[in-house]
């Protein structure tokens, strides 16, 4: 089973969602038009010497959507199906994410069209360093700060940090986040995306009067976010994870899976598929299971108008970016399913990345418990603001999140005299 990748133009989706929110709040036309487009885009072409002596050409992007509230911030994705429109959409969503969490940053995103699973460690390092060399004039702690995303890791961030620092002639730990702890990373960054989502699930369940102790969950996608969601849903909420999937298959067991056992098995085999005592199911079957919480934690547009009518989860916690299409949003809302939208649910990552920047700037590093406490406060505050906006405007949570974020970015643009 291949990992899903969006066939939908995500940038058009992002623009349409903005348009809907703008109509609801009567957004100034100039502000609306400015927010529909990235402020800057960079495309790069990188020749890379491969291990066999040949040269392969790779293409990459960096998009800066809006920096009215502060320097741009956003991950770098390595994926064979990466597109400029996907990167544009993700940069826009990062603008909304940082605004929603009230972090003084803007929205950026980057990507390289490549299949990292086929590259050696040496080839990955050369590609990572080349990306920084080609984009360095766009980057920096006062301009745009990259971070890990799909198929990029703390090690890749370390190579990128080293290349950027070599170009500057001094260490510049603030220029990259998601770094290893030994190079100025933050405690608590590894599971931050999942942890922030778990805090939101807890808040949503409380709003619904739903007891999560012993409740069932399914996790679609078992990378960093999905696997940590499994661990934390069990540890912090007492949930039972009955189905998980990765790029090679989906497994199901009504008795539930233990995170530690699955972790060992995946380390040994490279996949959760074939885990002893599990039944193989399809990706759609996983999404349509009768569970209290569904965690879409892979890539975009996996919940669509075709499968939304059959989804039975009470809460959908979007740890992935853009997993639900606009048509599916309406169907799920009308069914009474609570969606915790992506740029709220998965904002724990950028929030702790911001904490990492603060610690790098001060030279003083927090204990993990302090990081968790600060993250919890940020996530719960944002969740409650979205709930309040949803009730005030009588809209679903995604539109409410847009409304809160757009109003904050627009205020900054107007104060600057942009519109």
ZICOR-V552930 format. One record per residue. RES is the residue in one letter. PHI is phi in whole degrees, -180 to 180 (* if undefined). PSI is psi in whole degrees, -180 to 180 (none if undefined). D_CENTER is the distance of its C-alpha to the mean C-alpha in whole Angstrom. Layout:
# ZICOR-V552930
res;phi;psi;d_center
RES;PHI;PSI;D_CENTER
RES;PHI;PSI;D_CENTER
This chain:
# ZICOR-V552930
res;phi;psi;d_center
X;*;123;22
X;-83;154;20
X;-72;137;16
X;-68;146;16
X;-139;145;15
X;-66;135;15
X;-99;-3;18
X;-88;145;18
X;-77;101;18
X;-67;-28;14
X;-68;-39;16
X;-63;-38;18
X;-61;-47;16
X;-62;-42;15
X;-65;-42;18
X;-63;-40;20
X;-65;-41;18
X;-61;-45;19
X;-59;-42;22
X;-64;-46;22
X;-65;-40;21
X;-61;-40;24
X;-65;-39;26
X;-65;-41;26
X;-98;1;26
X;64;48;29
X;-64;139;27
X;-53;132;29
X;-57;-39;29
X;-67;-43;29
X;-63;-41;26
X;-60;-50;24
X;-64;-39;25
X;-64;-38;24
X;-76;-14;20
X;-75;-15;20
X;-132;149;20
X;-66;146;19
X;-71;-34;21
X;-148;150;21
X;-142;144;20
X;-133;131;21
X;-115;137;22
X;-130;150;23
X;-122;124;25
X;-124;118;26
X;-83;128;29
X;-124;129;28
X;-78;121;31
X;-87;167;30
X;-61;-28;32
X;-85;6;35
X;94;-12;36
X;-79;166;34
X;-112;129;32
X;-116;141;29
X;-99;127;28
X;-117;149;24
X;-117;139;22
X;-140;171;19
X;-140;155;18
X;-143;126;16
X;-121;133;16
X;-116;109;16
X;-79;-54;16
X;-161;128;18
X;-120;30;19
X;-62;-33;21
X;-96;-6;20
X;154;-180;19
X;-55;150;18
X;-70;152;15
X;-144;136;12
X;172;158;9
X;-77;173;8
X;-121;127;11
X;-108;137;11
X;-109;112;14
X;-155;140;15
X;-66;-22;18
X;-107;19;17
X;-62;143;15
X;-135;160;17
X;-65;-35;17
X;-69;-36;16
X;-63;-44;13
X;-65;-39;12
X;-60;-46;14
X;-62;-44;12
X;-68;-33;9
X;-66;-42;11
X;-62;-46;12
X;-63;-31;9
X;-69;-35;9
X;-58;-47;12
X;-68;-38;12
X;-64;-49;10
X;-66;-36;12
X;-68;-43;15
X;-61;-40;14
X;-83;1;14
X;56;49;17
X;-105;135;16
X;-78;62;18
X;-139;163;16
X;-106;-162;15
X;-118;123;12
X;-135;168;12
X;-163;153;11
X;-140;164;13
X;-164;154;14
X;-127;133;17
X;-79;104;18
X;-165;164;19
X;-112;96;19
X;-64;-21;19
X;-69;-18;20
X;-101;0;24
X;-100;143;24
X;-75;170;26
X;-59;-43;25
X;-64;-42;27
X;-66;-39;25
X;-62;-41;22
X;-65;-45;23
X;-64;-38;25
X;-68;-42;22
X;-63;-45;20
X;-68;-38;23
X;-63;-39;24
X;-60;-43;21
X;-66;-43;21
X;-60;-38;25
X;-82;-18;24
X;-117;1;22
X;-57;-35;23
X;-66;-20;25
X;-87;-19;22
X;-106;174;20
X;136;159;21
X;-62;-21;21
X;-99;-1;22
X;-120;-60;21
X;-162;124;17
X;-117;108;15
X;-72;166;13
X;-154;173;11
X;-72;156;10
X;-152;-146;7
X;-59;122;9
X;63;20;12
X;-118;154;12
X;-135;170;14
X;-56;-35;15
X;-64;-43;19
X;-63;-39;17
X;-63;-36;16
X;-64;-44;20
X;-62;-43;22
X;-65;-42;20
X;-61;-45;21
X;-63;-43;24
X;-64;-44;25
X;-64;-43;24
X;-64;-40;26
X;-61;-39;29
X;-69;-31;29
X;-84;-20;29
X;86;9;32
X;-161;161;30
X;-64;135;27
X;-135;75;25
X;-63;-24;22
X;-73;-12;20
X;-78;-18;19
X;-139;140;16
X;-118;174;14
X;75;25;13
X;-81;162;17
X;-61;154;19
X;-57;-35;21
X;-68;-15;24
X;-118;35;23
X;88;17;22
X;-72;168;18
X;-103;139;18
X;-57;143;19
X;84;0;16
X;-76;-32;13
X;-59;-42;13
X;-109;16;12
X;-62;-41;11
X;-62;-49;7
X;-67;-42;10
X;-63;-44;12
X;-60;-41;11
X;-65;-39;10
X;-65;-40;14
X;-60;-39;15
X;-68;-41;14
X;-61;-43;16
X;-59;-44;19
X;-66;-41;19
X;-64;-42;19
X;-64;-39;22
X;-63;-41;24
X;-62;-38;24
X;-85;-8;25
X;69;34;27
X;-102;124;26
X;-84;118;27
X;-91;-9;24
X;-66;116;26
X;82;-2;27
X;-69;155;25
X;-95;147;23
X;-140;152;20
X;-125;141;18
X;-123;115;15
X;-99;109;14
X;104;122;12
X;-128;43;14
X;-86;-147;12
X;-58;-51;11
X;-67;-47;8
X;-67;-44;11
X;-68;-39;14
X;-71;-31;13
X;-62;-40;13
X;-58;-53;16
X;-59;-48;18
X;-77;-32;17
X;-63;-38;18
X;-73;-47;21
X;-70;-46;22
X;-91;-29;21
X;-115;-10;22
X;72;25;24
X;-83;163;22
X;-116;121;24
X;-94;113;21
X;-102;-9;23
X;-154;139;21
X;-143;161;18
X;-145;158;18
X;-139;-166;17
X;-67;-13;17
X;-107;-10;21
X;167;170;22
X;-120;142;21
X;-129;153;24
X;-141;139;25
X;-153;114;27
X;-61;-20;28
X;-79;-13;29
X;95;162;26
X;-115;143;24
X;-90;129;25
X;-58;-45;21
X;-62;-40;24
X;-67;-43;26
X;-65;-38;23
X;-61;-47;21
X;-63;-45;25
X;-62;-44;25
X;-68;-35;22
X;-63;-35;23
X;-78;-37;27
X;-110;-18;26
X;89;-1;23
X;-158;160;21
X;-83;-16;22
X;-58;136;24
X;83;10;28
X;-56;132;27
X;-56;134;31
X;85;2;31
X;-103;158;29
X;-106;140;29
X;-79;132;27
X;-131;169;26
X;-84;166;24
X;-61;-42;20
X;-66;-38;22
X;-62;-38;24
X;-63;-47;21
X;-63;-27;19
X;-100;10;22
X;-66;152;24
X;-81;92;25
X;-133;162;23
X;-77;-39;22
X;-132;133;18
X;-114;128;16
X;-110;95;13
X;-73;114;11
X;-131;21;9
X;-109;-109;9
X;-119;-159;9
X;-87;157;11
X;56;47;14
X;-96;-20;15
X;-107;115;16
X;-127;178;19
X;-62;-24;22
X;-75;-42;24
X;-102;-14;23
X;-56;-40;22
X;-61;-22;25
X;-100;1;25
X;-79;133;22
X;-116;-1;24
X;-62;149;21
X;-84;-32;22
X;-130;133;18
X;-112;115;15
X;-105;105;12
X;-84;89;9
X;-79;-22;6
X;-84;164;5
X;-88;126;5
X;64;37;9
X;-75;-14;10
X;-118;127;13
X;-76;165;16
X;-60;-42;18
X;-64;-40;21
X;-67;-37;19
X;-52;-50;18
X;-64;-43;22
X;-61;-47;23
X;-67;-39;21
X;-62;-44;22
X;-68;-24;26
X;-83;-7;26
X;83;16;25
X;-83;133;21
X;-85;120;19
X;-104;128;15
X;-95;104;13
X;-64;152;11
X;-52;-49;7
X;-78;1;7
X;-99;-53;9
X;-62;-41;9
X;-101;18;5
X;-76;-4;7
X;-60;-34;9
X;-63;-52;7
X;-70;-29;8
X;-65;-46;11
X;-74;-27;13
X;-62;-41;12
X;-63;-43;14
X;-58;-39;17
X;-62;-43;17
X;-62;-42;18
X;-62;-43;20
X;-68;-40;22
X;-61;-41;22
X;-68;-35;24
X;-89;-22;26
X;75;13;27
X;-124;130;27
X;-113;137;24
X;-85;154;23
X;-72;156;24
X;-59;-39;21
X;-61;-38;23
X;-68;-39;22
X;-60;-46;19
X;-61;-42;18
X;-65;-44;20
X;-66;-39;19
X;-64;-45;15
X;-59;-42;17
X;-64;-44;19
X;-62;-47;16
X;-67;-44;14
X;-69;-38;18
X;-62;-46;19
X;-64;-42;16
X;-58;-45;16
X;-69;-33;20
X;-68;-37;20
X;-66;-44;18
X;-59;-43;21
X;-64;-43;23
X;-66;-37;22
X;-62;-43;22
X;-70;-40;26
X;-64;-44;27
X;-98;-4;26
X;55;54;26
X;-131;168;23
X;-76;169;20
X;-61;-36;17
X;-64;-45;15
X;-66;-36;18
X;-63;-41;19
X;-64;-42;15
X;-58;-46;16
X;-60;-48;19
X;-60;-48;19
X;-68;-46;16
X;-62;-41;19
X;-62;-37;22
X;-71;-43;21
X;-68;-41;20
X;-63;-40;23
X;-59;-44;25
X;-65;-41;24
X;-64;-42;25
X;-67;-40;28
X;-63;-32;29
X;-78;-15;29
X;87;19;31
X;-75;-26;29
X;-152;none;29
